[in-house]
Amino acid sequence: MTAPRHSGADPAPHSGRVYKGGALFAVTAPPLAWLVQLCSGFAMASTPCYRAGVPLLGGRVPFTGLLVVTLLCLAVTLVALLVAMRDWRATRDEHGGGSENLIEVGHGRTRFLALWGMNLGAGFALILVANLVALLGMPSCAP
């Protein structure tokens, strides 16, 4: 099996249309925002309800803090999604062809990053919205 020969053309000719820091932000910010929300939410929600593994019935979860962190993380994720969509619009006609061009030769790298930025942004935005619904619907320190 032989790999297709590189034609000598730039595999990402529209890479100049995209700010590389923005592409990196679009791909990494959504999962990092979710991780921040998950870890800080666990820290804020579990500490008032349990001490040394023993449930505390009178504990109060800091609802405002949880809400602020969740909304900030959702905002970061939505901004990353918008950046990825902007990058996609700028590079969607970068190279035609199917996945064989992308895999074997690397055509359309910038387009590929933009597509994954949109996928990650939309997916993690849905996860954060689900966390927000759970936060709004669950009672504080339920036994």
N, C-alpha and C positions, 0 to 999 in steps of 0.2 A: 504494500500500500504506500503510495507516494503522496506527499503533501503537495497541494497546488503551489505553483511558483508565485512569488510576490511580483506584482507587475511593476514595481518601482514607484508607484503612486503612493502618496501619503495615506496611511490607513485611517487617519482621522483628520480629513482636510478641514473640517469645520471646528476644530478644537480651539481656534482663536476666537470664536464667537462666544465661548463659555469661559467664565472665570473659574479657574481650577479650584480655588478655595470654596467657591459656591457649590461645585460638584461634590467636593469632599463633605461639605456641610450637609448637602441633601441626602447623602448616603449614610452618614454616621450619626447625625443629630436625632432622627426618630428613635432608633434603638437606645441611644444614650438617655434621651428624655424619658423613655419608658422605664429604664433602669433606675434613674433618679426618683421617679414617682413611686416605683415599687419599693425601693429601699427606704426612702423617707416615709412613705405611707406605712410600711410595716413598723418602723421605729416609733412613729407618732401614735399609731393605733394600738399597738400591743402593750406598750409600757404602762399606760394608765389602767389597763384592764387586768394585767397579771403582774404579780411580784413573786419571783422565785418559783414560778410554775403554779402558784395558787391564784385562782380567780378572785378579783376584787369586785364586789357587787356595786360599790358606790363610785367606781371610777368614771371619769368623763373623758372621752376622746376629744382632742383639740380639733373640732370640726372645721373651724375657719382656717387653720394651718393646712389641714389636708386638702381643703377646697382650693386654697391659693396655689399650693404646689401642683395639684392636678391640672388646674387651669393654665398655669405657666408652662408646664410640660406639654400640654395640648397645643398651646400657642406656638411653642418652638417647633413642634412637629408639623403644624399647618404651614408655618413659614418655610420649613424645609421642603414640604410638598409643593408650595408655590415656586420655590427656586428650581426644583426639579422639572416642573411643568414649563417654566420659562426656558430652561436648558433644552428640553425636548422639542419645543417649538423652534428653537434656533438650529437644532441639529437633526431633525427627523428626516431630512432628505440628504443626509451625509453620504450614505452608500446604500444602494439598493441590494437586493438579493436576500437569500435566506440565511439560516444560521450557519451554514457551511462556510460562508465568507467570514463571518465573525469568529468562528472557532478556529479555523485553520490559518487564516491570514491575519485576522485582527481588524478587519474593516469595521468601522462604525463604533469605535471604542467610546467616544463621547456620547453617542446616541445610547449605547448600552448602559452607561452610568446614569444617564438621565432617566431611562426607563426603570432601572432598579431604584433610583431615588423616588420616583413616583410610586412604585410598588411598596417600598418601605414606608414612605410617608402616609399613604392611604391605610395600609395595614395597621401601623402603630397608632394612627389617629383613631381608628375603630376600637382598638384595644383600650386606649385612654378614655374614650367616650363610654365604653362598657364599665371601666373603673369608676368613672364619674357617676354613672347611673347607680352602681352599687353603693357608692359613698352616700348618695342622696337618699337611697332607699333603705339602708341598713340602720338599725337602732344602735345607739352608743352602748358599748360593753354588754351586748346581749349575752345572757347566761347560756 
